[in-house]
């Protein structure tokens, strides 16, 4: 039952434009149906009287004409009525089969009015002995027991809407729906612009100011969003400026400290102090990388396969070999539209993490760098055989300044590496996933949309 309900919900449009338009269209259609019902209800009585008057007039005139005509001329008179007016006269038979009027309000009212004018014994039918028409019974003489039927064409009873009326009705309905679409579009279009601008803010970009025009409510929202965007941009600039100043002030004494450490006679103490200084320098670099919302690097057509090969070679020169694998379905060159240095920084951060955590478990398995291209996205996987990350902690670890000491003991870092990778991935329209690796370990996956692929 739940799956059936979910399928029904998926058929409902999710956009505000379509939902509002369909709601307005439904209200308009219901309004048309309501007005048509009101019109039909008020039109029923005049129409019933008109049809009843026509039936009574035809029956009375036919009876009067038959009474006034000579007996030898009645056949000619009946033929004239049939040819000119479509009126037929039949004598009533005892074994005739008739179809009474339908049991609806209009038909019952016509029958009642006809009996008021022609007498209580008048019968009205729509079919007699298989012949369709509007049949009304009458007597030529008031005291005559013989009964006759006068048959009129069925079209005298039915109301046929002319094609022009239907055409104008459809045109009016389409015009109203078009106007409704235009009104809803003018309301939702500014909201769509706000949505796009909000996505750009979420990706770490500064969007162009929105137009502060239109209705007061929309203009107020656009004005508030522009103010928020400007405030966020100013805060980012201030943060980057402060961190840049701090890094400059810290790196100068760190450089002097590094030079003084080189003169230390104890090699064990010297190596430990050098490692601490390098870790402090790396932490400062991470702070700066995270603080930069826009490095100023332009988007380029990037050969992703060459970039991954260069990164593999770079780690091999550092005596840190990693395995590079292209999936069998990934052949040739994979080119994307992106920022080379930013993507390189994201991949090297993940590889550094994989090497660090694999060394914590003393495993001999090398980290695996894998590239896969499918119809929907480009996948860059960095796989290790480290302790892994619990699924419940994945989202938390992608936030700044968070670490999971119990499983992946990044005690020496600032907890910014995954946040930096997540920000770079989102800036390229993708995302970062941390997945369990079959057999133990972690798969850090950067997913980029195929829209970034250069054909």
C-alpha positions, -999 to 999 in steps of 0.1 A, spaced: 0 0 0 28 23 8 46 18 -25 13 25 -43 9 57 -23 45 67 -32 39 61 -69 9 83 -67 29 110 -49 56 109 -76 30 117 -102 22 150 -84 45 178 -97 70 190 -70 76 225 -84 57 255 -70 50 267 -106 32 235 -117 14 229 -84 0 264 -83 -9 263 -119 -27 230 -116 -45 242 -85 -56 274 -103 -67 254 -134 -86 230 -112 -104 259 -94 -112 274 -128 -126 241 -142 -147 236 -111 -160 271 -114 -170 265 -151 -187 233 -141 -205 251 -112 -217 280 -135 -228 255 -161 -248 236 -135 -264 269 -122 -272 279 -158 -288 245 -165 -308 246 -134 -322 281 -141 -327 272 -178 -347 240 -171 -380 257 -163 -381 280 -194 -369 252 -216 -395 228 -202 -423 253 -208 -410 260 -243 -410 223 -253 -443 216 -236 -459 246 -254 -445 233 -287 -458 198 -281 -493 212 -271 -494 236 -300 -485 209 -325 -510 184 -311 -538 211 -310 -530 224 -345 -529 189 -359 -562 180 -343 -578 212 -356 -564 207 -391 -578 171 -392 -612 183 -379 -614 211 -405 -603 190 -434 -626 170 -455 -623 133 -449 -610 127 -485 -584 154 -480 -569 142 -447 -545 118 -464 -531 148 -484 -529 169 -452 -510 142 -433 -486 139 -462 -480 177 -462 -474 177 -425 -448 149 -429 -430 164 -459 -430 200 -447 -429 199 -409 -416 164 -402 -448 156 -382 -462 121 -384 -496 108 -372 -501 72 -361 -531 55 -346 -525 39 -312 -524 1 -311 -531 -21 -282 -498 -41 -288 -476 -11 -294 -443 -8 -275 -434 26 -263 -404 40 -244 -414 65 -217 -396 97 -209 -364 94 -189 -368 99 -152 -350 132 -148 -361 167 -137 -364 183 -172 -383 153 -187 -407 150 -158 -414 188 -160 -421 187 -197 -445 157 -193 -463 175 -164 -468 207 -184 -479 188 -215 -506 171 -194 -517 204 -180 -524 217 -215 -536 186 -233 -553 167 -205 -545 143 -177 -546 112 -200 -519 126 -224 -489 103 -228 -455 114 -239 -428 90 -252 -394 90 -269 -398 58 -289 -427 38 -304 -423 4 -320 -386 11 -325 -391 45 -341 -373 73 -323 -389 107 -319 -410 129 -296 -444 112 -294 -475 128 -279 -509 112 -277 -542 131 -284 -578 125 -293 -594 141 -324 -627 145 -305 -630 150 -268 -654 121 -265 -636 100 -291 -621 68 -276 -597 63 -305 -562 76 -296 -536 89 -320 -499 97 -318 -483 128 -332 -445 123 -337 -421 152 -339 -384 150 -347 -363 143 -317 -342 173 -325 -371 195 -313 -365 183 -278 -327 181 -278 -305 212 -276 -275 210 -298 -246 234 -291 -233 249 -323 -196 243 -331 -189 280 -329 -202 281 -293 -180 252 -283 -150 267 -301 -154 300 -283 -159 283 -250 -126 263 -255 -109 295 -266 -120 313 -235 -109 284 -213 -75 283 -229 -72 321 -226 -80 319 -189 -55 291 -184 -29 310 -203 -35 340 -181 -33 318 -150 0 304 -162 14 339 -168 3 351 -133 18 320 -116 50 323 -137 55 359 -127 52 349 -91 74 318 -92 102 332 -115 117 355 -88 116 325 -64 135 304 -89 161 332 -92 164 332 -54 168 294 -54 196 295 -80 213 323 -60 210 303 -28 226 273 -44 255 295 -55 259 308 -20 258 271 -7 286 263 -32 308 291 -18 302 316 -45 289 352 -44 259 355 -68 250 387 -86 224 408 -68 188 399 -75 164 424 -90 144 441 -63 114 446 -84 78 432 -86 53 429 -58 62 442 -24 66 407 -9 89 395 -36 109 427 -36 113 425 2 126 389 0 150 398 -28 163 428 -9 168 407 23 186 380 3 209 406 -14 217 420 21 224 385 34 246 377 5 266 409 8 270 403 46 282 367 40 307 379 13 320 406 37 323 380 65 342 356 43 366 384 32 372 395 68 378 359 78 403 353 50 421 385 58 423 376 95 436 341 88 461 354 62 474 378 88 476 351 114 494 327 91 519 353 81 526 362 117 529 325 127 550 313 98 577 338 104 586 325 139 580 290 127 607 295 100 631 308 126 623 279 149 629 255 121 663 270 114 672 268 151 661 232 153 685 222 126 714 230 150 701 206 176 726 179 183 702 152 193 688 137 161 658 121 177 648 153 193 655 172 161 633 150 140 605 152 164 606 189 166 608 192 128 577 170 125 559 192 149 568 223 130 557 208 97 524 197 113 518 233 125 526 246 90 502 220 75 475 231 99 479 267 90 477 258 53 445 239 60 430 269 77 439 291 47 425 266 22 392 264 42 390 302 45 393 308 8 359 309 -7 373 318 -41 409 312 -50 405 332 -82 414 301 -103 394 301 -135 374 271 -148 394 252 -174 390 221 -197 409 197 -175 422 163 -185 412 143 -155 431 111 -165 464 131 -168 458 148 -135 453 115 -117 485 101 -133 505 132 -122 492 128 -87 502 91 -87 537 99 -99 540 127 -73 533 103 -44 556 77 -59 585 102 -58 578 107 -21 582 70 -16 544 67 -10 532 44 -38 495 43 -46 476 21 -70 459 38 -99 430 21 -117 408 30 -146 376 10 -147 372 -12 -178 343 9 -191 364 41 -187 385 43 -219 403 72 -235 406 107 -221 381 120 -195 380 158 -197 359 179 -173 353 216 -168 368 225 -135 395 242 -114 427 220 -117 444 231 -85 413 228 -64 406 193 -76 442 184 -71 440 197 -36 409 176 -29 423 144 -42 457 148 -25 440 155 8 420 123 6 451 103 -5 471 117 25 443 106 48 442 71 33 480 68 37 479 80 73 451 57 84 464 27 65 497 32 83 478 33 116 466 -3 110 501 -15 98 485 -29 67 506 -36 36 478 -27 12 485 4 -9 457 31 -12 437 27 -44 429 56 -67 401 47 -91 383 66 -118 349 56 -131 326 73 -156 289 63 -159 260 80 -177 251 102 -146 284 111 -130 322 109 -128 334 90 -97 369 95 -82 375 69 -55 403 68 -29 402 35 -12 421 23 19 422 -6 43 421 16 74 397 13 103 368 29 84 342 54 96 308 44 111 279 54 89 263 74 116 293 97 118 298 104 81 278 137 80 294 150 111 329 144 99 324 164 68 318 195 90 347 217 99 369 210 130 355 175 136 375 143 141 367 107 150 395 98 173 381 64 182 383 49 147 405 71 125 429 88 148 435 121 131 448 136 163 474 157 145 451 175 121 427 204 125 397 185 113 394 205 81 406 181 54 372 165 46 354 199 49 378 213 23 371 184 0 334 187 5 335 224 -4 356 218 -35 332 191 -47 302 212 -42 318 241 -60 320 218 -90 283 207 -87 293 174 -70 295 160 -35 317 139 -13 307 104 0 324 83 26 314 47 20 325 14 37 349 -6 15 341 -43 10 366 -63 30 373 -34 54 384 1 51 369 33 35 360 46 1 362 84 -1 343 92 -33 342 125 -51 312 125 -75 311 151 -102 280 154 -125 283 145 -162 273 181 -170 309 189 -160 323 165 -187 337 181 -218 326 162 -249 
